[in-house]
């Protein structure tokens, strides 16, 4: 089983916040943003696969206890912490999560070090839309949204909301119109995703690539892993970060 002991522990500070980061690998940079409750063994296993395909992976630990399994207790513990944190907005509509600024800074630092066309970013569940928020104001060339579930899908409007301010949405749309593709993964019956894929199709057009699976499961890359989904993400990173390098 993979262990965080083989990763280099550091931290990153931006916008008055500091979070631990775990790093491993070589090659173009990819930021893997964990889902609730944190960097579980399943999230770590996915990150190891990205490393094995020739990428430098940085995993920030935004909440939860790194390495702990995704139990009900850990999930409750993480949600309690998120609810009292000013870095996250679980219910606000038309607003970019505050932690996006920190993630953008991390992406800039990684890109400055490694160069290339940009970095990859994948968010999952509550952090699924964070990769899109990073695209608005950071050198992200391969954004992946795995079952984006924020804001919490309570009510019709929130089920469709992308978790972006109007200005950030316009920035994202401009970059996508200029050629940046966005990859999204979900189970078709996943209630947590709401109707966001319909919003993404409407706002981003043909450059939003949807990878959808039948059923009502949730975590496409981890707990309810679909190998086809993992393969599509790895191929997406290779195409955008390696094949596009002059």
C-alpha positions in Angstrom: 0.0 0.0 0.0 1.2 3.5 -0.8 2.4 5.6 2.1 2.9 9.4 2.6 6.3 8.5 4.1 7.6 8.3 0.5 6.5 11.9 -0.2 8.3 15.1 0.6 6.5 17.1 3.2 6.6 20.9 2.9 4.1 23.8 3.0 2.9 26.8 1.0 1.8 30.2 2.3 -0.3 32.6 0.4 -3.1 35.1 1.3 -2.3 34.7 4.9 -2.9 31.0 5.0 -0.4 28.1 5.2 -1.2 24.5 4.3 1.0 21.4 4.2 1.9 20.0 0.8 3.2 16.5 -0.2 5.3 16.2 -3.3 6.7 13.3 -5.4 7.8 12.5 -8.9 9.4 14.3 -11.8 8.1 15.9 -15.0 5.4 18.4 -15.6 3.5 19.6 -12.5 0.1 18.3 -11.4 -1.8 19.5 -8.4 -4.1 16.8 -6.9 -6.7 18.4 -4.6 -8.2 15.8 -2.3 -11.9 15.3 -1.5 -13.6 15.0 1.8 -12.4 13.8 4.3 -8.8 14.4 3.2 -5.8 12.6 1.7 -7.2 9.1 2.2 -5.4 6.0 1.0 -7.6 6.0 -2.1 -6.7 9.6 -3.0 -3.0 8.8 -2.4 -3.3 5.7 -4.6 -4.6 7.9 -7.5 -1.8 10.4 -6.9 0.7 7.6 -7.1 -0.6 6.7 -10.5 -0.1 10.2 -11.7 3.4 10.1 -10.4 4.0 6.8 -12.2 3.0 8.3 -15.5 5.9 10.8 -15.3 4.5 13.9 -13.5 5.6 15.9 -10.5 2.6 15.7 -8.2 1.9 18.2 -5.4 -0.9 17.3 -3.0 -2.0 20.1 -0.7 -3.7 19.1 2.6 -6.5 21.5 3.0 -8.5 19.7 5.7 -8.7 16.4 7.4 -5.9 14.2 8.7 -3.5 13.0 5.9 -3.3 9.3 5.5 -6.5 8.5 7.5 -9.1 6.2 5.8 -12.3 7.7 4.6 -14.5 6.6 7.5 -17.8 8.3 8.6 -16.0 9.7 11.7 -13.2 11.3 9.6 -15.9 12.7 7.2 -17.8 14.3 10.1 -14.6 15.6 11.5 -13.6 17.2 8.2 -17.0 18.7 7.5 -17.1 20.3 11.0 -13.7 21.9 10.3 -14.7 23.1 6.8 -17.9 24.7 8.1 -16.1 27.0 10.5 -13.3 27.9 8.1 -13.3 31.2 6.2 -11.4 29.5 3.3 -14.4 27.6 2.1 -17.9 28.5 1.0 -20.1 25.4 0.9 -23.4 27.2 0.2 -22.7 30.6 -1.4 -23.7 31.0 -5.0 -21.9 33.1 -7.6 -18.8 33.2 -5.4 -15.4 31.7 -5.8 -14.2 29.8 -2.8 -11.6 31.9 -0.9 -9.0 29.0 -0.9 -8.8 29.4 -4.7 -6.4 32.2 -4.2 -4.1 30.0 -2.2 -4.3 27.2 -4.8 -3.6 29.7 -7.6 -0.4 30.8 -5.8 0.6 27.2 -5.5 0.1 26.6 -9.2 2.1 29.7 -10.1 5.0 28.6 -7.9 5.0 25.1 -9.4 4.9 26.4 -12.9 7.7 28.9 -12.3 9.9 26.1 -11.2 9.0 23.5 -13.8 8.0 25.5 -16.8 6.1 24.1 -19.7 2.6 25.0 -21.0 1.2 25.1 -17.5 0.3 22.7 -14.7 -2.5 20.2 -14.3 -5.1 20.4 -11.6 -7.7 17.9 -10.4 -10.3 18.5 -7.8 -12.7 16.0 -6.4 -16.2 16.2 -4.8 -16.3 19.5 -2.7 -13.0 20.5 -4.3 -14.1 19.4 -7.8 -14.8 22.9 -9.0 -11.5 24.3 -7.5 -9.6 23.3 -10.6 -11.9 25.5 -12.6 -11.5 28.4 -10.2 -7.7 28.0 -10.5 -8.0 28.2 -14.3 -9.4 31.7 -14.0 -6.2 33.3 -12.7 -3.3 30.8 -12.7 -1.2 28.9 -15.3 -3.4 25.8 -15.4 -3.4 24.0 -18.8 -5.2 20.8 -17.8 -8.1 21.4 -15.4 -10.0 18.2 -14.3 -13.3 18.4 -12.4 -14.1 15.0 -10.7 -17.7 15.0 -9.5 -17.9 18.7 -8.6 -20.2 19.0 -5.6 -19.9 22.6 -4.4 -21.8 24.6 -3.6 -23.9 22.0 -1.7 -26.7 21.0 -4.1 -29.5 22.3 -1.9 -32.2 23.9 -4.2 -32.3 24.2 -7.9 -30.0 27.2 -8.2 -27.2 25.7 -6.1 -27.4 22.4 -8.0 -26.5 24.3 -11.2 -24.0 26.8 -9.7 -20.3 26.4 -10.6 -18.9 28.0 -7.5 -17.4 31.0 -9.5 -17.7 34.7 -9.2 -19.1 36.4 -12.4 -15.6 37.8 -13.1 -13.9 34.4 -12.7 -16.5 32.7 -14.9 -15.8 35.2 -17.6 -12.1 34.6 -17.3 -12.6 30.9 -17.5 -14.9 31.2 -20.5 -12.3 33.4 -22.3 -9.5 30.8 -21.7 -11.7 28.0 -22.8 -12.8 29.9 -25.9 -9.1 30.4 -26.7 -8.6 26.6 -26.7 -8.1 25.4 -23.1 -10.2 22.2 -22.6 -11.8 21.2 -19.4 -12.3 17.5 -18.4 -15.2 16.5 -16.2 -16.1 13.2 -14.6 -19.2 12.0 -12.9 -21.7 9.2 -12.3 -24.9 10.2 -14.2 -27.1 9.6 -11.2 -24.9 11.3 -8.6 -27.1 13.8 -6.8 -24.1 15.7 -5.3 -23.1 16.9 -8.8 -26.6 18.4 -9.4 -27.0 19.9 -12.8 -23.5 21.4 -13.0 -22.6 19.4 -16.1 -25.5 21.0 -17.9 -24.2 24.4 -16.8 -20.6 23.5 -17.9 -21.9 22.4 -21.3 -23.8 25.6 -21.8 -21.1 28.0 -20.6 -18.0 26.2 -22.0 -19.4 24.6 -25.1 -17.5 21.9 -27.0 -14.3 22.4 -25.0 -15.9 20.9 -22.0 -15.3 17.1 -22.2 -17.7 15.1 -20.1 -16.8 11.5 -19.1 -19.9 10.0 -17.6 -20.7 6.6 -16.1 -24.0 5.0 -15.3 -25.2 4.7 -11.7 -25.6 6.7 -8.5 -22.1 6.3 -7.1 -19.8 9.3 -6.4 -16.0 9.2 -6.3 -15.0 8.4 -9.9 -11.2 8.3 -9.3 -11.0 7.0 -5.7 -13.6 5.1 -3.6 -15.9 4.3 -6.5 -13.0 4.2 -9.0 -13.6 3.8 -12.7 -10.4 2.7 -14.5 -11.7 4.3 -17.7 -12.0 7.6 -15.8 -8.5 7.3 -14.4 -7.1 6.5 -17.8 -8.9 9.5 -19.4 -7.4 11.8 -16.8 -3.9 10.5 -17.2 -4.2 10.8 -21.0 -5.5 14.3 -20.7 -2.5 15.3 -18.6 -0.1 13.8 -21.1 -1.8 15.5 -24.0 -1.9 18.9 -22.4 1.3 19.0 -20.4 3.7 16.7 -22.3 2.6 16.6 -26.0 2.0 20.3 -26.0 5.5 21.1 -24.8 7.7 22.4 -27.7 
